[in-house]
Amino acid sequence: MLLVCAVYFCACFSVPEQHPEIAKVQEASSLNLPQLHKYTEIPQDAYFISQLAGSKKALCSIIYDGIMNFESEIRFTEPVKENELKELMWLLSYDCPELFQFSGEYAYYVRESEKEHVLSIQPHYLMTKAEYEGAVLSVEELISAWLNETALMDDYAKEQLIYDKLIEVCTYEEDGKHSGTAFGALIEGKARCEGYSKAMCLALRKANIETMVLTGSAWDNRKPRSIRQAHAWNVANISGSYYHFDATWDDNDQFGTCYAYFNVTDDVIAKSRELDEVYNGFNLPPATEITHNFFTQTGRYNYYGEDVSQLFREALERAYTNNSPLVLFRLETDSQAEYFSDNLTKWMKEWFEQKKLSRGSYTFSVYPDSRVFCIFDIEYSSFNAAMP
């Protein structure tokens, strides 16, 4: 007797009306793309799957081929242990962002006498094969347009452009049908964290930048650490060094991209999240450099021993000169961040008075784990005197 079980990777699913972009099937020749039925081998840039032992990698290949060919049931030549299958399905879902026709949900079959051994699975598809063909073309078209702007850029500039583009086109939505996929982020413009991270992974790999998706539990350092939620983000190899980045947390509805989590180290990321156990045993490269951190690259990184108040006033002057309502500032140590936080109100008041501003105003956000301060909505319109 066979038993049917179901596994869910995502907490929420909804079924909105079909998005018109899915149904759009264009000619593959217009983008010089190979036919989809040939996409049966796992790409070599799948970071974690490429590290698997022979038997596990072979099983991943069977499942990948089945999903790419929209098989309703994928049968195994040998029974697979339930825990092993769960791990491999997780890796396929996150290490192969091109599988955006697959929801991450599947049913599996076992014999009643051997409930821990799986005989076959039935993936849950979000699209038909024809819809997927149209979706792939739409995604390829968008990413190709972005990459056309990066022809003469180094890896860091390519990464930042793609990061900014994604945050520009996507807004956070937890429960959309495609919110957990790269398609949802790139084409529908609505995604949760896994959609953001898969979209970044897919686009950066197209730019020949080694990239992976990581998952774990995360918490907001401004709230009790016991309040955790499942989360996904990325690591990429930028000019020979690895960096974490999190487009979901850097997408700020009030002022755009804050870059608090753009190319940060292991130490920064460990302050707000913990990796899932699925990554135990994998070779995770260390991320310890700050060379390609946004604040280092743009001269906004304030090292220990520097005059924080003076550097902040200089940053305000630059924003004022450029008529920018935004100042981004990162500090090297917790003591600097505490000092900055304690004095920010006083420094802003003094600066407004120096500029003879009668009704100066601003808003700010603090990211304690990365020690980033975002001062935004700085009001320049009510100055009483022209800038000297």
N, C-alpha and C positions, 0 to 999 in steps of 0.2 A: 504494500500500500504506500502511495506517495503522499507526502504532506506538502502544503504550500505555505511559505513564510514570506513576509515582506520586510524590507529594510528601507528606512528613510534617512537620507543624509541632511535634508533641509527641514527646518522646523515648520515652515508655512508654505502652502501652495494655494494658488488661486488660478482660476481659468478665465481670463478676460477674453474678449473677442479677438479673433486672429488679427495680428498687426499687418497692415498692408504691405510692409517691406518683405515679410516672409513669402508672400505669394508672388513677389516680383522675380520672375525667372529671366535672366538676361543671357545673351550668348557668351559662353565661356571664352570664345576666341577673342573677344574684345579686350580681355585682360591677359591673354596668353596663358590661361590656367589649364592644367591638366584636368581630364574628366574626373569627377568625384569618385566613380567606382574604382579608381586606381589608388585612392587614399586608404589602403588597408594596412600598411605598415606603420608602426608607431614612429613618429619623428625622432631622430637621434638627439634632438635638443630637449627631450623629456628628461629633466635632470635626475629625478629620483628613480624612475623606471629603468633608466640606463644603468643604475647601480645594482639592480636586482640580480640574484643568482639565476642560472639558466632556466630552471623549471618554472620559477615564478615569472620571469620575463616572458617565457613561452606562453604561459597562461594569460598574461596581460595581452599578448599579441592576438590570441584567440578571441578574447572579449572585445578588444579594440576593433578587430576586423568585423566581428558580428554587429557591433554598434554602428560602424561606418556603413555597413550594408543593410541596416535597419532590419536585422533578423528579429522576429518576434520571440524566438527562444534560442538561446545559445547553449549548446550541449557540450559537456566536457568529456574527453576520452577517459579520464580517471576522476573518481570522486575527489572533491576539494573540501578541505576543512573549512568550516564556517568562519572562524576567526581570520584565517588566511584570505578567504574570499573578501571579507569585509575590508581588510587592509588594502588589497589590490584594487577594489572598486573605488575606494577613497583616493588612492593615488591616481587612478585613471581620470577621475572626475576633476582633480585639481592640477595634475601634471600635463594634461592634454586639453588645453582650453579651447581647441578647435572642436571638441565634442559638445558643442552647445545645443545639439538636438537631444541630448541625454539629460534628464532632470537630476540624476544622481540617485533616483529611487528605482528599486527593482524588487521583483518577487523571485524566490528561489525554491527549488524542489529538492526534497530529501526523502529517503526511505524511512518508514516508521521505525524500522529496526536499527537504523544508523542515522539518527537525527543530526549528528554533527558533520555529516559528509554530504556535500551539495552535488547534485547531479547536473543541474542546469539552472539558468537564470532567464528571467523575462524582463528586459530593461523597459523602463517607462520613458517613452519618447515625447518630446514637446512639439515635434514637427513631423510631417511626412517627409519622405525622401525628396519629393519635388520642392517642397517648401524649404528644405535645408539647402538645396542647390541655389535657390534664389537668395537665401540668407547669407551663404558663403560669399556669393558675388557682391552683395551689398557691403559686407564686412571688408572684403579684399579691396573694394573700390575706395572705401573711406580710409583704410590704413595706407593704401598706395598714395592717396592724395597727401596725407600727412608726411609720408616718407619722401615725397618729391621736394618737400621744403628742407630736408635734412642732408641733401647731397654733399655739401662741403663742411658739414658739422662733425665735431668729435663726438665720442660716445656720451659725454655728459650733456652736451647741448641737444643731442637727439633725444636723450631720456627726458630732459626737462620739457622739450617741446611736446612730446607725446603725453607727458604728465599733465601739462597745462591744457592740451586739447581735450583729453578725456574729462578733466574736471569741468571744462567749459560745456561739453555736450551732455554730461550725465548729472543727474540729481539722485539723491538717495531715496530708494523706495524698497521697503522690506518685502512686500507680499505680491509683487507682480509675477506673472507666469514665467517670465524670462529674467527675473531679477538676479538670479544666481548664475547667470551666464555672461560670456563676453558679448554675445549678441544683444542682450538686454541693455548692457552698458553703452555699447557703441552705436547701435541702430535705434533702439527704442528710447535711449537716453534715460533709462531708469534702472537702478540696480542697488543691491545691498553689497556688503563688503566683498563677498566672493565674486560677484560680477565685476566690480572695479578691478580686483586683483587678477582675475582671469583675462580681462581686457588688456591690462598693462603687460601681462606675460605674453599674450599673443602678439601684441604690437611690437614689443621690444625684441622678441625672437625674430620677427620679420625684419627688424633692423639689424639682425646679426649680433644682438647683445644677449649674452647668457643670462637667463632669468628663470626664477622659480616662484611658486606660490607656497606660502606657509600658512598653516592654520593652528589655532589654539584658543585659549580663553583670555579675554582682555578685561581690563577694568580702568575706570577713569580715576586718576590720582586725586581728583578734587572730591571724590566720593569714597565711602568705605570700600576697602579692597574686597570684601566678601561679595560685593555686587559685581558678578562677572557675566560675560556673555560670549558666545562663540564668535570668533573673528578670523579674518583672513587678510594677509598683506603680502608683500613681495620682498625678494632679495635679488639683486642684479650685480653682475660683474662689470664695473665701469673702469675701463682702462687698467685692468689688472688687479683691482681691489673690489671687495664685496661690500655692499651697502643695503640696509633695510630701507624700504619706503612704503608709505601707507596713503594711497590716494583717497581712500574713504575718509579718514580722519583729517586730511588736509583740505577737503572740500568744504569750505566755510561759506554758508549762504549769505553772510553779511558783507564779505569783502573779497570773495574768490579763493585763491590758493594761499594758504598761510605758510607752507613749507616747513612746519614744525617737525614733520616726520619724513622729510625728503632726504634720503641718503644719510641715515643715522647709524650709529654703531650698535653692537650687541648690548653694551651697557645701557644705552638709552632705551632700547626696545624692551629689555628685561624689567624695566620699571613699571611697565603697563601691560605685560602679557606673558603667557607661559605656553610653550609649544605642546601640541598634542603628542601622545605617546607613539603615534604611527611613525614618527620620525626617529625614534630610538634605533640606533644601529646604522643610520645613514651618515654619510660624510657631509656634514654641514660646514661650509667654509667659514672661517672667522671673519667678522666685520668689525674692524678696529680702527680704520683710517677715517680722517675727517677732511681729506684733501678735496673730495668732490661733494661735500656737504654744501647745501645751498648758501648758508651763511658764510662759510669760508670762501666760496667762489665769488660772492658779491661784496665782500668786505664788511659784512655785518656781524662777524663772529668776534666777540670781545673776550680776550684772553685774560687769565688771572694776572693781576698786577697792573692792568691798564686802568686809566681813569674812566670809570663807567659813566659818571655824570657828564664829563666833557664829551665823550664819544656819543652819548645820547643827544646832547645839545647839537652836535654836528649833524647827526642824523635828522633831527628836526629841521635844521636849516636847509638841508638838501631837499627834504620833502616840501618845505615851504617854497624854495626856489623853483621847484618843478611843479608847483601847484598840486601836489599829491596829498590826498587825505590819509595816507597810510605810512606807518613806520614799522618795520620788522626788525627785531633785535634779539640776538641770542648770546647767552652768557656761558662761560666755561664751567663755573663752579656753583654749587648750591648757595654758598655764602654771598657770592655776587648777586645771585637771583633774589635772595632775601633782602639784601641792601637795596637793590633796584626797586623791588616791590614796596619797601617801606618808604622810599623817597619819591616815587613816581608822581604822586599828586602834588607834592611841593615843587618838583622840577617843572611840571607842566604849568603850574600857577605862575612861577617866576618867568617862564618863557613867554606866556601870554602877556604878562605885564611889561616885559621888555619890548614886546612888539606893539605895545599900546592897544591891546585888544580888550574891549570892555566886556564882551560876553563870549569868551573862548569856551569851546566845548570839544569833547572827544569821548571815545569809547575804547575799552581795551579788553583783550583776552590774554590769559596766561596758560601756558602748557608746561606744567611743572616738571614732567619727566624729561623733556628736551630743553627746559629752561629758555623757552621762547616767549617773548612778549610781542603782541600785535596791538599797536595803537592805531585805531582807525576812526573814520568819520571825524577827522580833525577839521574844525570849522574855521575857514579863512575868510568867509564872505563878510563878516562884521568888523573888519579891521577899521580903526579910526584914522590910521595914518598909512600912507603908502610905504611899501618896503624900501628901506634906505639903500 
